[in-house]
Amino acid sequence: MLDLQFTDDKVECGTDEAGRGCLAGPVTAAAVILKKDFSSLILNDSKKLSLKNRNLLKILIKEKAVSYGVAHVMMKEIDKINILNASIKAMHLSIDSLSVKPEFISVDGNKFHPYLDIDHACVIKGDGKYLNIAAASILAKTARDAFMEEIHEEYPMYNWKKNKGYPTKEHREAIEKYGITKYHRKSFKLFPTQLSLEIPNP
């Protein structure tokens, strides 16, 4: 079973991001503060859970959390400041939207910029170790997946409903065939031999 949080006595939020390795769409982060008595037998790293369990947990987390926040950083900003800084910015924005100010921040991964004057700890694979980070991973992934499913309707040829913008063979072949969209990250290597980028008319 995952530990509740990194500290014992502080109001702690966990934060995590989704979509860092995608070719299209935003990078999305969430921050979650859980109650001290929160427990779940199935809560884990979102990547290890079925769609059904992720959706069940999303409802549970939103109902039971002391506070939660979700934030997107869009493609132009990713291209401008790079994906690492965009991921951290999304985490900061998600913490901004918490209704309760945390006293400590548990971060999934190994990179983070200090947030205000609040202490933090980076935890590699933290979404498989701490409940609050795992909860953040659930909210980040489900929010980002919903965004990608929505824009799939605008550009169905890329099949974002299935691949969520990740660099699958199908996605790269669609980019080669149709060019890129306003949702693609122009600073990423979108296909193996990248010579020029053409944006199709919407």
C-alpha positions, -999 to 999 in steps of 0.1 A, spaced: 0 0 0 12 35 -8 21 59 20 -3 88 27 23 115 24 60 124 27 57 143 60 38 134 92 27 167 106 23 193 77 -5 201 53 10 185 22 1 185 -14 12 160 -40 17 172 -76 23 154 -109 20 160 -146 7 142 -176 16 145 -213 52 155 -211 63 131 -239 34 139 -263 37 155 -298 4 173 -295 -17 189 -268 -9 206 -235 11 193 -206 -13 190 -176 -6 190 -139 -26 185 -108 -21 192 -71 -40 173 -44 -42 177 -6 -57 146 10 -73 142 44 -52 125 71 -76 95 71 -78 91 34 -72 55 22 -77 35 -10 -68 0 -19 -66 7 -57 -51 42 -59 -17 40 -76 3 55 -105 -23 64 -131 -3 46 -158 -9 13 -139 -46 16 -137 -75 8 -161 -96 35 -176 -125 24 -154 -105 26 -122 -90 60 -132 -125 74 -137 -137 59 -104 -108 74 -86 -112 108 -102 -147 110 -86 -134 97 -53 -105 121 -51 -126 151 -60 -152 142 -34 -127 134 -6 -98 157 -11 -93 187 12 -84 206 -20 -73 199 -56 -63 219 -86 -56 211 -123 -39 233 -148 -29 230 -185 1 247 -201 -5 250 -239 16 242 -269 29 277 -277 41 280 -241 58 246 -243 76 256 -275 86 289 -259 100 278 -225 106 240 -232 88 210 -219 106 207 -185 98 243 -176 63 240 -189 57 209 -168 69 227 -137 48 258 -146 18 236 -149 25 221 -114 29 257 -100 -4 267 -116 -22 237 -102 -9 246 -67 -20 282 -72 -56 269 -76 -57 251 -43 -81 266 -18 -58 256 11 -22 267 11 1 237 16 30 237 40 49 211 20 49 199 -16 57 164 -27 67 163 -64 68 134 -88 101 132 -106 135 148 -100 131 184 -111 111 213 -96 115 250 -91 108 263 -56 72 275 -51 70 306 -30 86 298 4 72 263 7 95 234 12 93 206 -13 108 171 -20 112 155 -54 104 118 -54 114 96 -83 84 74 -93 65 92 -64 32 84 -80 38 48 -71 49 56 -35 27 83 -21 -11 86 -22 -12 124 -27 11 122 -57 -8 92 -71 -40 112 -67 -25 141 -86 -14 118 -114 -50 106 -117 -65 141 -120 -37 152 -144 -41 123 -167 -79 122 -167 -81 160 -174 -56 158 -202 -72 128 -217 -105 146 -217 -89 176 -235 -74 153 -262 -107 135 -267 -124 169 -272 -99 182 -298 -100 147 -316 -134 158 -329 -117 188 -346 -89 167 -362 -100 131 -362 -74 120 -387 -47 120 -359 -68 96 -337 -60 116 -305 -90 99 -289 -68 67 -288 -32 79 -288 -38 111 -267 -11 128 -287 17 104 -279 42 95 -307 27 63 -319 34 50 -354 -1 59 -364 2 95 -351 35 101 -369 21 87 -401 -8 110 -399 15 140 -394 35 130 -425 3 127 -445 -17 157 -432 10 180 -418 6 196 -383 -21 214 -365 -23 243 -341 -23 216 -313 11 202 -323 43 211 -304 65 226 -331 97 224 -309 93 186 -308 107 162 -335 73 153 -350 85 127 -375 119 110 -382 130 132 -411 118 167 -403 123 191 -431 94 215 -429 61 220 -411 29 227 -429 -2 237 -410 -34 226 -427 -63 249 -429 -88 242 -401 
